[in-house]
Amino acid sequence: MGNNGKRYDTEFRADATRLVKENGRSVASVAKDLGINPQTLRNWLGEDKKRQSPDKARIMELEAELRAEKRRNTDLEESVAILKKAAAIFATSNRK
C-alpha cells in the first residue's frame, strides 16, 4: 500500500512552524493560509520541539555521571596528597 500523502520540503515546514512560533499565529490560521491540515502542522511543531529540547533522562544521566566523576577526582586528589606526605616522611627518615 503506497503513501499518497503530500510531501513538503524542510524549508516549507520550517517556514510554517516559524509562522506559529515567532508570529504568534494560531495553528488553524496558518494551516488554512498554507492549505495544509492543521494536524500536520501540529505534528511538525511537535517534531521541532523534540529536536530542540534535549532528553531529560539523558541530562539526568549525565549529571549523575558528572557527580560520580567529581567524587572520584576528589578521592584521587586525597590519595595523591597522602602519598606526597608519605614520600616526604620516607625521604627524611632515609637521610638519618
Secondary structure, DSSP 4 states (H G I P E B T S, - for coil): ----S----HHHHHHHHHHHHHH---HHHHHHHHT--HHHHHHHHHHHHHHHSPPHHHHHHHHHHHHHHHHHHHHHHHHHHHHHHHHHHHHHHHH-
